[in-house]
Amino acid sequence: MYFWVENIFIMKQVIIIVILLICITSCKNGKQPIAGETEFQKEINAEYKDATTSPLKEVDRKEFKSLDFFKYDSTYVVEALFTRTENELPFKMKTTTDRLPEYVKYGVLEFFLNDEIFQLNVYQNQDLIKKEGYEDYLFLPFSDETNGLESYGGGRYIDLRIPKSNTVIIDFNSAYNPYCAYNDKYSCPIVPRENYLRTKINAGVKTFGKH
């Protein structure tokens, strides 16, 4: 009777150890949570981590954990007055390669930031609007005084949608780098000169680290 009880006890101990080992192995093999303090940061980190959507070179993607971001700052969430620019002719936007995609200047955004009034042109890609889900997509490229220092030297982009009123919320915390900042195989629109902001935009994605 004693040996039977002892064997039961030993079996229970073995089962507990096996369960613990399974849990430890599962935790090690499980996916790590996506890094990021905001929804935008988590979404872009998930995109760049995924081999099917990432613009990163393979060597960079394998080591990738998170992009570097400015601290979220509500100062850089601004309400802009939207003015539709009528009768604009399509033009070829310069890129980092010989590719010349066709855009139209869709409107002007005027907003107050850092005690100054600024303007940015917003554009519409004439090919992209033919694709499902992008019919109302607007492209907002800009450069600022952090370029080449804290942020990518070629400027950054923000995605917008055609507004239903005469105002647009611009969240500079969602400003991201062109794919060219990570991989020279891409062809990226060059920020037009008129979209240079003579101020620092300490928000959004920072420059990508060197390896």
HUFEN-V871804 format. One record per residue. PHI is phi as a letter, one per 40 degrees, with the letter a starting at -180 (none if undefined). BURIAL is b if it has 24 or more other ideal C-beta (glycine too) atoms within 12 Angstrom, else e. D_FIRST is the distance of its C-alpha to the first C-alpha in whole Angstrom. Layout:
# HUFEN-V871804
PHI:BURIAL:D_FIRST ; PHI:BURIAL:D_FIRST
This chain:
# HUFEN-V871804
none:e:0 ; c:e:4 ; c:e:6 ; c:e:5 ; c:e:6 ; c:e:9 ; c:e:10 ; c:e:11 ; c:e:13 ; c:e:14 ; c:e:16 ; c:e:17 ; c:e:19 ; c:e:20 ; c:e:21 ; c:e:23 ; c:e:25 ; c:e:26 ; c:e:27 ; c:e:29 ; c:e:31 ; c:e:32 ; c:e:34 ; c:e:35 ; c:e:37 ; c:e:38 ; c:e:40 ; c:e:41 ; c:e:42 ; c:e:43 ; c:e:47 ; c:e:48 ; c:e:50 ; c:e:54 ; c:e:56 ; i:b:59 ; c:e:60 ; b:b:62 ; c:e:61 ; d:b:64 ; c:b:63 ; c:e:59 ; c:e:61 ; c:b:63 ; c:b:60 ; c:b:58 ; c:b:61 ; c:b:62 ; c:b:58 ; c:e:58 ; c:e:60 ; c:e:61 ; b:e:63 ; c:b:64 ; c:b:67 ; c:b:66 ; c:e:66 ; d:e:63 ; c:e:62 ; c:e:63 ; c:b:60 ; c:e:57 ; c:e:58 ; c:b:59 ; b:e:57 ; a:b:60 ; c:b:63 ; c:b:65 ; b:b:66 ; c:b:69 ; c:e:67 ; d:e:68 ; a:e:71 ; c:e:72 ; d:e:76 ; c:b:76 ; b:b:75 ; b:b:79 ; c:e:80 ; b:b:83 ; c:e:86 ; b:b:86 ; b:e:90 ; c:e:90 ; c:e:92 ; c:e:94 ; f:e:96 ; c:e:94 ; c:e:95 ; c:e:92 ; a:e:92 ; c:e:90 ; c:b:88 ; c:e:87 ; b:b:84 ; c:b:83 ; b:e:84 ; c:e:87 ; c:e:85 ; b:e:87 ; c:b:85 ; c:e:87 ; b:b:87 ; b:b:89 ; c:b:89 ; c:b:88 ; a:b:88 ; b:b:89 ; b:b:86 ; b:e:87 ; a:b:85 ; b:e:85 ; a:b:83 ; f:e:83 ; g:e:86 ; b:e:88 ; b:e:89 ; b:b:88 ; b:b:88 ; b:b:86 ; c:b:87 ; b:b:84 ; b:b:85 ; b:b:84 ; c:b:83 ; c:b:85 ; c:e:82 ; c:e:79 ; c:b:80 ; c:e:80 ; c:e:77 ; c:e:74 ; g:e:73 ; b:e:76 ; d:e:79 ; b:e:79 ; c:b:78 ; b:b:80 ; b:b:80 ; b:b:80 ; c:b:81 ; a:b:82 ; b:b:82 ; a:b:82 ; c:e:83 ; c:b:79 ; c:b:79 ; g:e:79 ; b:e:77 ; c:b:74 ; b:b:75 ; d:b:76 ; c:e:79 ; c:b:80 ; g:b:79 ; b:b:77 ; b:b:76 ; b:b:75 ; c:b:75 ; b:b:76 ; b:e:77 ; d:e:81 ; c:e:81 ; c:e:82 ; b:e:84 ; c:e:86 ; b:e:83 ; b:b:80 ; c:e:77 ; b:b:77 ; b:b:74 ; c:b:74 ; c:b:71 ; b:b:70 ; c:b:73 ; b:b:71 ; c:b:73 ; c:b:74 ; d:b:72 ; c:b:75 ; c:b:73 ; b:b:70 ; a:e:71 ; c:e:75 ; c:e:75 ; c:e:75 ; b:e:79 ; b:b:79 ; d:b:82 ; c:b:84 ; c:b:84 ; c:b:88 ; d:e:90 ; c:e:90 ; b:b:87 ; c:b:86 ; c:b:85 ; c:e:87 ; a:b:84 ; c:b:80 ; b:b:78 ; c:b:75 ; a:b:72 ; g:b:71 ; c:b:69 ; c:b:70 ; c:b:72 ; c:b:69 ; c:e:68 ; c:e:69 ; b:e:67
